[in-house]
Each structure stands twice: as structure tokens, then as C-alpha cells.
Amino acid sequence: MHVERLTIEAGDDAFSLELDPRMTVIAGVGPLEREGLVNELVGALGSGRSGVHLDIATDAGSRYRIMHPTDGPARVVDLQRSRDVTDAFRDDRGEVNVLAQAGIPVAEARRVMRLTAHDLTTRTQREQRILALARIDQTRLWDVAEKVREREATLAEIAAEAGSEPEDSMMLAEIEQRHAALEQAQAQAERVRHVSFVVGAGAALAVLPLTLVVGLVATVPAVAVAMAMTVHSLRWWRRVERARAAEEEALREVGANSYLSFSINRVNGLLSDDQQRRRMMQAAEYHRAALAEWHVLAGEVSVEWAVEHRGAVMEAAAHLRDTVGVRNPMALTMTAREEATAELAHTLLQRLRDLRTLGAGAESFPLLLDEPLVGTDPQIKADLLALLARAAGRQQVVFLTDDAEIADWAREEAAAGRLRLIQPAGDAAQRSGAHVAA
């Protein structure tokens, strides 16, 4: 659906804005005017207020005039057949409401149809994850995801044959790793303790002769050395205790009181089926390695989440490749400008996609841009404007702005017939509220 005309009556005065089915730039409008125009456009699709009228065209080609007269009830007229079709657009309360017929609450429509600078830079966790995955080499990403799933399936199959669970083998490997860390920490602590004892004792023994021969001041370095070695030894002792606590935590997970009892139980199991358990431990190690490779690529995003949203990720990756100025969507090879352009373009295109099938029966709705590029780098702004102009060929975009650079860009595009520019016709017209279309 797109809006053909917005008409606003104010007493004896009235003005109309004719909108292009592709893109219209309404320039020279400040924050209050932009807020008012958005409210009037969206509100007229809902129950609306008196004196505001809309001409709209549906995706199927039907054209309607929605009227909210000041001296009577709201009406809807089919412009092609010159018929009153008001009853077809009434909501549950009997009011004319195009949004209700499309299954969209007015508040939801205002939130989705309007895009501000804040909306452009604020992304949901889902959008952040999809964009992060889209910037990774897609072939490698999904190859690693498939590797993780295959090795997880293999591990589950081997564990089932052994009458166990995949988590059991992972826990066994975890206990072994933590016990190895404890043994390493203990060995290092013993070496440190030995060195500390020798050096500390030597420093302590040197204190008395130094005091007698040189004086009390000369003992300060020896005392400092003794204290430093003591502190160093204590640090390693604490490190051993942390490793011991980590091992005990892992042992508690499998119901073992000590590593000795765990080893005895494991040996008993190995005697019954040593080969099967080795296969399970090996499969667990392969699975762990695949997961490590995945985390290097995708960070904290799980394989399951990525696979579930694979379609959205691949679509976003395709859009990044096609985005103006971005030749390679890989994060490590994108310049700062390419990355900024790609991220903002992703949000713009995602909002357009959301609006493309917003209504019942996948009816599209216009995107109302409320000065979304304020503070954006001029070169990035030019790239995004070109992107919007291309996207508007499939969907209506209304750009409300008070930015002189955007107005200049729109003037050139309007001269080439690619969009409609609406702006104040001079200072007098700006004061009176009149507008002209270029």
C-alpha cells in the first residue's frame, strides 16, 4: 500500500501533499512539524481526527479515499468504482480504521512505520547477532556449523551404544583437564616453595651479620627479599587451592568424593568396555575442538541459534555484499566507512522488509523516515540516500528532514524524475505553512 495524497483542513484553510509512490522528500520541516506529519499520516489510517483525509492505493491496485470530515462521520470511497465502501473498513467499535482491518494496532503501526536516528542506531539482540554472523565468510561459517552438528551426533550415537550420555564423556574429559591443571600447579608451587625457602632463609640469615657490620639500614634489602619470596609462595599456594576447588567441583558433578574414587570407578568401567569408552572420549574431544573453532568464528552465538536463523543470516549477508561501497562483508577486511555504511544499511533494509508484509495478506506499508541520518558522516549519508532511492522502487518511502544537504540531493533526484521533493516556497511560504512540490 502507498499514500497518494494527504489533505489537512484547518478552519477555512486546507493544504494537500501529493506523495510519490516511490520516494518523497519533505524538506525544511523541523521536529514539531515532522512529529505532526507522522501522526497525521498514521492516524488517518486509524480512526483519525476530523479534517484529515488520505488517498491510498493498495498493492493489488485498488484506490480508496479515507475521509474524516469535520461535520459528519468518517467514510471510505472506492475511487475506481465511485462507491462508498465504509462498512468494509469498520473495526470492532464501528469506527473507520484501515489499520484494524490490516490487523495492526495504531501504536504498533506508528512504531514500525516511523524510523528515527535513534531507531537506526539501536538494534535488538537478534539483529546484532544476525549482523555479526552475516559479516563472517558464509561458506566457512556453515561448514563449521555442520561439523559441530555432525560431531555432536556422532558423540550421541557412541554414548548411546555405551549406555551413557554425551555429557558423561564431556564431564570425564573436564575432570581429567582439571586434575592435570591441579597437578601442574602443585608441581610449580613445590618448585617455588623450595626456591622461596632457600632464598628467604639466606636473606634472613644475612640480616644479623649485616646489622652488626654495616648497620640496621643495610638489612632493609634482605628483609624485602625475604618478604617478597614469602608473598610469591603464598600466591602459588592460592593458585593450587583454586585448582583443587575446580577439580572438586567437577568431581561433585559425577558424584565422586575424590579423584582416587573417580579413578577406581573409571577403571572398573574400562575393564568392562575399554574400547567403547575410548571411542566416546575421542568423539568428545573432536566435538570440543569443533565447538572451539565455532566460538572463534561466532563468539557466544550458539550453533543451534545460528542454524535456526540461517535464512535471515544469509539474506543479511547477501544485502551486505550488495550494499553501496561494501565490496567484502568480512569484518576483518571492511574499512571503517564500509562497516558503518553496512550496519546502517542493514537496519534500513530490515525495516523496509518488515513493512513489506506488515498487513494482513502481506500488504505493504510506507516507511516514514524522521531525520534518521542526523550526525551521519556526509559520505556515508550519500551512500545511504542512494540505497534508499533504489529500495523505494519497490516500496514507498517518505523522508521528513530539515537537513540542507539532503534537500540539495533530493532536488537533483527530483529533477531527474526519481522522486518528489516537497519544500517551503520561500520564507513567506514557510511562515504561512504553504508547500510546493518540485
C-alpha positions in Angstrom: 0.0 0.0 0.0 1.1 3.6 -0.6 -0.3 7.0 0.2 -1.2 9.2 -2.9 -2.3 12.3 -1.1 -2.6 13.7 2.5 -5.1 16.6 2.9 -5.3 18.5 6.2 -8.1 21.0 6.9 -7.6 23.8 9.4 -10.6 26.0 9.7 -11.1 27.7 6.3 -7.7 26.7 5.1 -6.5 23.4 3.7 -3.4 22.1 2.1 -2.5 18.8 0.4 0.7 16.8 0.0 0.8 14.6 -3.1 3.3 11.8 -2.5 5.2 9.8 -5.0 4.5 6.0 -4.9 8.3 5.5 -4.7 10.0 8.2 -2.7 9.0 11.7 -1.4 11.3 14.0 0.4 9.6 16.7 2.6 12.3 19.2 3.3 12.6 22.2 5.6 10.4 20.7 8.4 11.6 20.9 12.0 11.0 18.4 14.8 7.4 19.6 15.6 6.3 19.6 12.0 7.8 16.1 11.5 6.1 14.8 14.6 2.8 16.3 13.4 3.0 14.9 9.8 3.9 11.4 11.1 0.9 11.5 13.5 -1.4 12.7 10.8 -0.3 10.1 8.2 -0.5 7.2 10.6 -3.6 8.5 12.5 -5.6 8.9 9.3 -5.0 5.2 8.6 -6.5 4.5 12.0 -9.6 6.1 13.5 -8.0 9.5 12.7 -9.2 13.0 13.6 -11.6 15.3 11.8 -10.3 17.3 8.9 -7.6 14.8 7.8 -8.1 12.8 4.6 -6.0 10.2 2.8 -6.0 8.8 -0.7 -4.3 5.4 -0.8 -3.6 2.7 -3.3 -3.3 -1.0 -2.3 -0.7 -3.4 -3.5 -3.4 -5.1 -5.6 -4.1 -1.8 -7.4 -7.4 -0.7 -5.6 -7.6 3.0 -4.8 -9.5 4.5 -1.8 -10.2 7.9 -0.3 -10.4 7.9 3.5 -12.3 11.0 4.7 -12.7 12.3 8.3 -15.0 15.3 7.7 -15.5 17.9 10.4 -19.2 17.9 10.0 -20.0 14.1 9.7 -18.9 10.5 10.2 -15.8 9.1 8.6 -16.2 7.5 5.2 -14.2 5.4 2.7 -14.9 5.7 -1.0 -13.7 3.3 -3.7 -12.2 5.8 -6.2 -12.2 3.4 -9.2 -15.9 2.4 -8.8 -17.1 5.6 -7.2 -18.8 3.5 -4.4 -19.0 4.0 -0.7 -17.3 1.1 1.0 -17.2 2.4 4.5 -18.6 -0.7 6.1 -15.7 -2.8 4.8 -13.3 -0.8 6.8 -15.0 -0.6 10.2 -13.4 -2.0 13.3 -15.0 -3.8 16.3 -16.2 -0.5 17.6 -17.8 0.5 14.3 -15.2 3.2 13.6 -13.4 3.5 10.2 -10.0 2.0 10.7 -7.8 0.8 7.9 -5.1 -0.4 10.3 -7.5 -2.5 12.2 -8.6 -4.2 9.0 -5.0 -4.9 8.3 -4.6 -6.4 11.8 -2.2 -3.6 13.1 -2.8 -1.5 16.3 -2.2 2.2 15.8 0.6 2.3 18.3 2.4 -0.6 16.6 2.0 1.0 13.2 3.5 4.3 14.4 6.4 2.4 16.0 7.2 0.3 12.9 6.4 2.8 10.1 8.5 5.6 11.7 12.3 5.4 11.8 14.3 8.0 13.7 18.1 8.4 14.1 17.8 6.6 17.5 16.0 3.7 15.9 18.6 3.5 13.2 21.5 3.0 15.7 19.6 0.9 18.2 19.4 -2.8 17.4 17.8 -5.7 19.1 19.9 -8.6 20.3 18.5 -10.7 17.4 19.6 -8.0 14.9 23.0 -7.7 16.4 23.6 -11.5 16.2 22.3 -11.8 12.7 24.5 -8.9 11.5 27.6 -10.3 13.3 27.1 -13.7 11.6 26.3 -12.1 8.3 29.8 -10.4 8.3 31.5 -13.8 8.5 32.5 -15.8 5.4 29.3 -17.7 4.9 30.9 -20.8 3.4 33.2 -21.3 6.3 30.6 -20.4 8.9 28.1 -23.0 7.8 30.8 -25.6 7.2 31.9 -25.3 10.8 28.3 -25.3 12.0 27.8 -28.6 10.1 31.0 -30.0 11.6 29.8 -29.2 15.1 26.4 -30.9 14.5 27.9 -34.0 12.8 30.4 -34.5 15.7 27.7 -33.9 18.2 25.5 -36.6 16.5 28.5 -39.0 16.4 29.2 -38.4 20.1 25.5 -39.0 21.0 25.5 -42.2 18.9 28.6 -43.7 20.6 27.4 -42.7 24.0 24.0 -44.4 23.4 25.8 -47.6 22.4 27.8 -47.5 25.6 24.6 -46.9 27.7 25.8 -43.4 28.6 25.1 -39.8 27.7 27.3 -37.4 25.7 27.6 -35.2 28.8 29.3 -38.0 30.6 32.2 -38.1 28.3 32.5 -34.3 28.4 32.5 -34.4 32.2 35.2 -37.1 32.2 37.4 -35.0 30.0 36.7 -32.0 32.1 37.8 -33.8 35.3 40.9 -35.0 33.6 41.8 -31.5 32.5 41.2 -30.0 35.9 43.2 -32.7 37.6 46.1 -32.2 35.2 45.9 -28.4 36.0 46.0 -29.2 39.7 49.0 -31.5 39.3 50.8 -28.8 37.3 50.0 -26.1 39.8 51.2 -28.4 42.7 54.5 -29.1 40.9 55.1 -25.5 40.2 54.2 -24.5 43.7 56.6 -27.0 45.1 59.4 -25.6 43.0 58.5 -22.0 44.0 58.3 -23.1 47.7 61.8 -24.7 47.5 63.3 -21.6 45.9 61.5 -19.3 48.3 62.7 -21.3 51.3 66.3 -21.2 50.1 66.3 -17.5 49.2 64.2 -16.4 52.1 66.4 -18.4 54.6 69.5 -16.9 53.1 68.2 -13.4 53.3 67.1 -14.0 56.9 70.5 -15.3 57.9 72.2 -12.3 56.3 70.2 -9.9 58.5 72.2 -10.4 61.7 75.7 -10.1 60.2 74.7 -7.0 58.1 73.2 -5.4 61.2 76.5 -5.9 63.2 78.8 -4.9 60.4 77.1 -2.2 58.4 74.1 -1.1 60.5 70.3 -1.5 60.6 69.7 0.3 57.3 71.7 -2.3 55.3 69.2 -5.0 56.4 66.3 -3.5 54.5 67.0 -5.1 51.1 67.5 -8.5 52.8 64.2 -8.2 54.7 62.4 -7.0 51.5 63.7 -10.1 49.6 62.5 -12.4 52.3 59.0 -10.8 52.3 58.8 -10.9 48.5 59.6 -14.6 48.4 57.0 -15.3 51.1 54.3 -13.4 49.2 55.3 -15.2 45.9 55.0 -18.5 47.7 51.5 -17.6 49.1 50.3 -16.7 45.6 51.2 -20.1 44.3 49.6 -21.7 47.3 46.3 -19.9 46.5 46.6 -20.9 42.8 46.9 -24.6 43.9 43.8 -24.2 46.1 41.8 -22.7 43.3 42.8 -25.6 41.0 41.9 -28.1 43.8 38.5 -26.4 44.2 37.8 -26.6 40.4 38.6 -30.3 40.5 36.4 -30.9 43.5 33.5 -29.1 41.7 33.9 -31.3 38.7 34.1 -34.5 40.8 30.9 -33.5 42.7 29.1 -33.3 39.3 29.7 -37.0 38.8 29.1 -38.0 42.4 32.7 -38.7 43.3 34.3 -37.7 46.6 37.9 -37.7 45.4 40.0 -38.2 42.3 41.0 -41.6 43.7 37.5 -42.9 43.9 36.7 -41.4 40.5 39.7 -43.3 39.0 38.7 -46.6 40.6 35.2 -46.3 39.3 36.5 -45.4 35.8 39.0 -48.3 35.8 36.1 -50.6 36.7 34.1 -49.3 33.7 37.1 -49.5 31.5 37.5 -53.2 32.3 34.0 -53.9 31.1 34.3 -51.9 27.8 37.6 -50.1 27.4 37.4 -49.7 23.6 33.9 -48.2 23.7 34.9 -45.7 26.3 38.0 -44.7 24.4 35.8 -44.1 21.3 33.5 -41.9 23.4 36.3 -39.9 24.9 37.8 -39.4 21.4 34.4 -38.3 20.0 34.0 -35.9 22.9 37.4 -34.4 22.1 36.6 -34.0 18.4 33.3 -32.3 19.4 35.1 -30.0 21.8 37.6 -29.0 19.0 34.7 -28.2 16.6 33.0 -26.1 19.2 36.2 -24.2 19.8 36.5 -23.5 16.1 32.9 -22.3 16.1 33.5 -19.9 19.0 36.5 -18.4 17.2 34.1 -17.5 14.3 30.8 -16.7 16.0 31.7 -15.8 19.6 28.9 -16.6 22.1 26.2 -17.2 19.5 25.3 -20.9 19.7 25.3 -23.2 16.7 21.6 -24.0 17.4 20.6 -20.4 17.3 22.6 -19.7 14.1 21.1 -22.7 12.3 17.6 -21.7 13.4 18.1 -18.2 11.9 20.2 -19.3 8.9 17.8 -17.9 6.3 17.9 -14.4 7.9 21.7 -14.5 8.3 22.3 -15.5 4.7 19.8 -12.8 3.5 21.6 -10.2 5.6 25.0 -11.4 4.2 23.7 -11.0 0.7 22.5 -7.5 1.4 25.8 -6.6 2.9 27.6 -7.7 -0.3 25.2 -5.6 -2.3 25.4 -2.5 -0.1 26.9 0.5 -1.6 30.6 0.9 -1.0 31.0 -2.6 0.5 33.0 -5.0 -1.6 33.7 -7.6 1.1 31.4 -8.1 4.0 34.1 -9.8 6.1 34.6 -7.7 9.3 38.4 -8.1 9.2 38.6 -6.6 5.7 36.0 -3.9 5.9 37.1 -0.3 6.2 35.6 1.8 9.0 33.4 3.6 6.4 32.3 0.3 4.8 31.4 -1.1 8.2 29.4 1.9 9.3 27.6 2.0 6.0 26.8 -1.7 6.0 25.4 -1.6 9.6 23.2 1.4 9.0 22.1 0.0 5.6 21.2 -3.3 7.2 18.9 -1.6 9.7 17.2 0.5 7.0 16.7 -2.5 4.7 15.4 -4.7 7.6 12.8 -2.1 8.4 11.7 -1.9 4.8 11.4 -5.7 4.7 9.3 -5.7 7.9 6.9 -3.1 6.3 6.8 -5.0 3.0 4.5 -7.7 4.5 3.2 -5.9 7.6 -0.5 -6.0 6.9 -3.0 -8.9 6.6 -2.4 -10.7 3.3 1.2 -9.4 3.3 0.1 -5.9 2.4 3.0 -3.4 2.4 3.1 -0.1 4.3 5.1 3.1 3.7 8.3 3.8 5.6 8.3 7.3 7.3 11.9 8.5 7.9 12.0 11.2 10.6 15.5 12.7 10.1 17.3 9.3 10.6 20.7 10.5 9.2 21.4 13.4 11.6 25.0 13.3 12.6 26.0 10.8 9.9 29.2 11.2 8.0 28.5 13.0 4.7 29.9 10.3 2.5 28.0 7.6 4.4 24.9 9.7 4.2 25.3 9.9 0.4 25.7 6.1 0.1 22.6 5.5 2.3 20.5 8.0 0.3 21.4 6.3 -2.9 20.4 3.0 -1.3 17.1 4.3 -0.2 16.3 5.7 -3.7 16.9 2.2 -5.2 14.9 0.5 -2.5 12.0 2.9 -3.0 11.4 1.4 -6.4 9.7 -1.5 -4.7 8.2 0.3 -1.7 7.1 3.8 -0.7 9.5 5.9 1.4 8.6 9.3 2.8 11.7 11.2 4.1 11.0 14.1 6.5 14.0 16.3 7.0 15.4 19.7 7.9 18.9 18.8 6.5 20.0 21.2 3.7 22.4 18.5 2.3 19.5 16.1 1.9 17.4 18.8 0.4 20.1 19.5 -2.2 20.4 15.8 -3.0 16.6 15.5 -3.3 16.5 18.5 -5.7 18.8 16.8 -8.1 17.0 13.5 -7.9 13.6 15.2 -8.4 14.9 17.0 -11.5 15.8 13.5 -12.9 12.3 12.3 -12.1 13.4 9.7 -9.5 11.5 11.2 -6.5 9.2 14.0 -5.5 10.5 16.9 -3.4 8.2 19.0 -1.2 9.6 22.1 0.4 8.6 25.5 1.6 8.3 28.0 -1.3 10.4 30.8 0.3 10.4 32.4 3.7 6.9 33.8 3.4 5.5 30.4 2.4 7.5 28.8 5.3 5.8 31.2 7.8 2.4 30.6 6.4 2.8 26.8 6.2 2.3 26.6 2.4 4.3 23.9 0.5 5.2 23.3 -3.1 6.2 20.1 -4.9 9.1 20.0 -7.2 
